[in-house]
């Protein structure tokens, strides 16, 4: 009997469509590409670089991208979601050889970038560097595989290019949209659990584009950012940190210059990020950050996953048993991915206000629906989100099945 889309989206999804393992001929470092599925011949998912990256990790991320894409399917929109994919390179982004490794990896998978895999920055990599290397290799763009699906390719490329020139209070719009989606997820979740925005405390692990923008928008919503963790440690202030000063001081790796700290700010070692008392926790850095072993340290009543796969399933079960609400990653961090495609397909113009309005509206609707379904059916937030994506995937599959 054929496996239904609903069956596929249960805890053990169907096997990926394609898995590639690459070995760098110079350093011996490994790289991976997993295509979970294709829609109209195309898939979407970023490329990350970190020491210790594994095929299993990339496979899980690719499955998550399939879910993330399906969330934003609207039959009346120009944007049609793509399949899910992910790339990963087992290399420290600080490694002196990293650029050469990246270039050789991209060259190795260039045929897939041309025809099937649309990709962008992820953990450890910046879009600017990816674009530079792809240009050196003679490729048009990191998303050129989608060009045949666009009604007017030249207009779409120009619209996206213009969007990448827009800054909002000194930060590029493209660096803000993901964190804006996470922040709106936090604010909507607080509304659903009947907690106030103003005065609620938040700790954010990770201060790159996702964590930094999340901190900015939550602080502007009158939440108190009491803790921020980067690779060098945790900065704490129960009265609230100066988020804008920290954003202005950070380097390209999301590391905060400690010279910007005030006398009342204190510092803790990196491993103590869960020890800071808070109402909301936003893991926005590494995967598997919250485990069964450290879950008891969580003081928050709400966790919103900005990073991919930051809470292990065993830890999530323990947290839910304690009454902690966990908004899953493929919901909370889907804003960046959707924004790219809304812009390319023409659902929004290269305009900061339109972008913010679209992201806030869509994220609020999706998170509200997830909470409502969870309450109505007596299931977890993750189960509710998975049920919604199963419905969406079936609709996509039906609408775009080969004739």
N, C-alpha and C positions, 0 to 999 in steps of 0.2 A: 504494500500500500504506500502511496507517495507520502512523504513527510510534509505536513502543512507548515506554513510560516509560523503559526503559533507554536507548534512543536519545536521548530528550529530555535526560537528565542527563549526556550527554557534554559535552566542553568548550564546544560551542556549543548552549545550551539553546534550546527553542522560544521564539518571540516572546512577550512578556508579553501577558496578557489585555487590559490597559488601561493607557494612559499619559496623564497629565494634566499640562499645563504651564500655570501660573497666573502672571499678572503683577499685582503690587500697583498699584492705581490711584493711590496716593499717592506712593510712592517709586520705582516702576518695578522694584523687586526681583522676582526670579523665584522661583517655588516649583514643586515637582514632586510627583506621586504616581504610583507605579507599582504596579499590582496584577498580580502574576505569575500567580497562579491562585487560584481559589476552591474550597473544600471545604465542601459543604453551604451554599453561598452566602456564606461568610465567609472573610476573610483576616486576617492578623496581621502587624504590623511597626511599628517605632517611627518617630518624626518627629525628624529632626535639623535643626540650624540652624548653618551655618558659612559664612563668606565663601568663595566659589568653588565651592559645591556645584553639581553638574551633573546633568542628566538621566541621563547615562551612569552616573554614580556611584550614583544612586538605583536605576537598573535592576539593576545588579549586586547591590546590597544586597537588593532584592526577591527576586531569584533565590536569594540566600543564605538568606533567610527561609523559602522553600519547603523547602530542604534542612533547615534547623534545626527546623522544625515536624515534619518526617517522622521525625526521629531518635527522638522520644519516643513514637511510636505503639505502644501495647500493646493488643491486642484485648480484654483483660480489664480495662482501665482505664476509668474514667468519661470521662476526657479524650480527646477525639477531635481530633487535630491539624487545624489550619486551613490554608488556602492562604497563600502568602507575599506580602507587600506592603512598601512603604517610602515614607515621605514625606521631603522635603528642602526647605529654604528657603535660598537664596543670600543670607545676611545675617550679618554679624558679631554674635554674641550679646551683645557689649558695646555695640552700636549703641544710641543713645538712642531710636531709633524701633522697636526690636525687638519690643516688646510689641504695638504697633499692627499691625506687619507680621504677627506671629503670629495675632492675632485676625482679621484680614481673610483670611488664608490659611485658617484653620479654618472661617470662615464660608463661604468659597468651596467647600470640599469637605464641608460639613456633611451633605449628603444621603448621601454615601458613608459617613461616620462613623455615621450613624443606621442604615444598612441593611447595610453590607458590611465596612467597614474598622475593625478593632479596633487601637488604637494606644497608644503610651506614649512615655516620654522616650527620647531618644537623645542623641548628641553635641551639646552646646551648649544643651540644654533640660532642665529639671527637671519631674518629674511634677506637683509642686505648682502650678507656673505653668500648665501645660497644663490641669489640672483647674479652676483659677480662671477661665481664659478660656472654657473650654467651658461652665461654669456661667453666665457672663455672657451667653453666646449661647443659653442655654435648653436645652442638651443635657444628657442625664442623666449620661453617663459617656463616657470615652474608649474603653470596651469594650462599649458598649451593643448593638452589632450582634450580640454573642454571646448576649444575654439569651434570645432565643427557643429557643436550643439547650439551655438549662439546665433540669434537671428541676424544681428549686425555686429560682426566680430570687431571691426575697427572702432565703432562707437563704444563697445563694451570695454575694450582695452584702454581707450582714452578715459572713460569714466573711472575705471579702477586706478589708473595712473594719477588722475586728479585727486582721488580720495586719499592716496598715499602722500600727497603733498599737504594735506590739511593737518594743522596742529590745533590742539585745544589746551590753552593755558600752558604752552610750552612743550607739550607731549603729543607725538603723532597720533592721529585718530586711530590708525591701525593697531597701535599699542594699547589703546584704551578699550576697544569694543569688547574684548573677552572679559576683562575685569568688570566692565559695566554689566554684562550679562550675569556674572557671578553675584555682584552686589544686588542686582534686582531680584535674583533668586533668594538671597538672604532676607531682603526686605519683605518679599512676598511670604516667605516661610514664617517670619516673625508675625506677620498679620494672621496667618492661618493658625498659629499656636497661641494667638492673643497675647503677644509680648510687644512692648513699645519699641519703636526705633530709637528715639532719643534716650540716651543714658545707658542703653544696652552695651555691654562690653564685647569686644571681639579681639581674638588673637589670630594672626595670619602667619602661616609658615611658608616662606618664599616671597621674594620681593622683586621678581622679574616683571615682565609686562603684565602677566595675569594678576599676581599678588599685589603689585604696586597699584594698578588701576582699581582693584577691589578695595584696597585701603583708602584710596582717594575718595571714591564714591560713597563708601560707608561713613567716612568721617564727615563728608558733606551732608549726609542724611542724619547728622547729630548722634551717630553712634560713637562710642569711645574706643579708639584703637589702643588697647593697653599693652599689646605685645606684638613684635614683628621679629621673625626669625629669618636670618640669611645663612649663608654657608659658614660665617665666622662667629655665629652665636645668636643669642636672643636679647633684644633690647626691650626693656619693660618700663612702663610708667602707669601706675593705677589711675592717675588723673588724666591720662591721654598723651600719646606721642605726637610730635609735630610731623605729621605725614608729609606735608609739602616740602619741608626742609630735607627730609630723608629721600624723597623722590629726586630732588635736585642734586643730591650728593652721590647717588648710586652709580656704579660703573656698568659696563655692558653685560656683566654677569649677574646683575641684581644685587651686588654687594654694597652695603651702606658704608660711607666714610664716617668713621666714629668721631671725626672732628666736628660733625654737625650736631652732636648730642648735647643736651642741656645738662646742667648739674644734677637735676632731679631724676634724670634717666639712669637706670641701672642696667647692668649686663649680666647675662647668664651664659653658661656653655651651651652649645647647640642641642645637646641631648635633653635639655631641661625645658624645651618649648611647651610641653604638655603640662608643666607644673604651674603655669601662670593662671590664676583664677579668672574665668571668663564665662560669658553667657553663650557666645557663638565662637565656633572654631572653624577656620578656613584653611585646610591643608592645600597649599598651592605650589608645592615644590616637587617632591619625589613620590614614587609609587610605594605602596606597602609601608607607609609611615606609621600607621596605627595598627598594632598587632594585638593578639590575644594577651600578650605579656604586658603591654603598656596601656591597654584600654582602661584599666581601673584608674589611671592618672587623669583621664578626661573629666573636667569639671563642667563643661558646656552642656546645655540641654539641646543644642542644635549644631550639627556639623554639616557644612556645605562643601562638597568636594570640588575644589577648583583644579587640582591636579588630576591626572588620570590614575585610577586605581589606588588611591592613597590609603583606603581602609580595607584591611583583609576581611574576607567573609566571616571568619570566626570572631573577629573583633566587632564587626557590625552586629552580629547576633547578640553578643554580650551587651553592647551599648543599647540596642533596641529593648532588651529585657529590662534595662534600667530606665527606660522611658526617653532615651535620647533619640531625636529625630535626625535621620541621615538623608540628605538630598544627594542622589547619586551623581557621579562625575559627568556621565553622558548627557545629563540634563543641564546641570549648572554651568558647565564650561562650553556649551555648544554655540555661544554667541559669536565667537570669532569665525568659526567655520561658516555659519549661516550668513554673516555679514559679507564675506567675500563673494558668495554666490548671489545674494540679493543685489549686490553692486554690479556684478558682471552680467547677470540676466536682466537687469534694469528695473527691479522692483523698488529700488531707491536710487536717488541721484547722489553725486559726490557732494554731500552736504552733511555737516556734523549734526545739525538738529534733526534732520530726517533719520540719520543713523541711530541717534540716541532714542528717538521716539519709537522706531521700529523694534529695536532690541528690547527696550523696556516693555513694550506692549506684548511682544511674542513671549518673552521669558515669564512675564506675570501670568499670562494665560496658561502656558504649559505647566508651570509650577502649581498654580491654583487647581488645574484639572487633576494633577497628580495627587495632591492632598485630598481633594474631594473623592476621587476614586478609592484611595486608600481607606478613607473613613467609611465610605458606603459599602465596600466589600470586605472590610476587616483584614486588609493585607498591608504589607509594609510599603513604604514609599517606593522602594526599588521595584517591588513586584508590580505596583501600580504603573510605574513608568515603563516597565517591560511589557505589560499588557497593552499599553497605549502604542508602543513601538511595533508590537506584533500586528495591531490593527493597521497601522500606517504602512508597514511593509507589505501587507496583503493588498492594500489599496494601490501601492506603487506597482507591485508585481502584476496586478490585474490590469492597470492602466497602460503599462508599458511592456506587456508580454510580447514576444516575437509573434508576428502574424504567420 
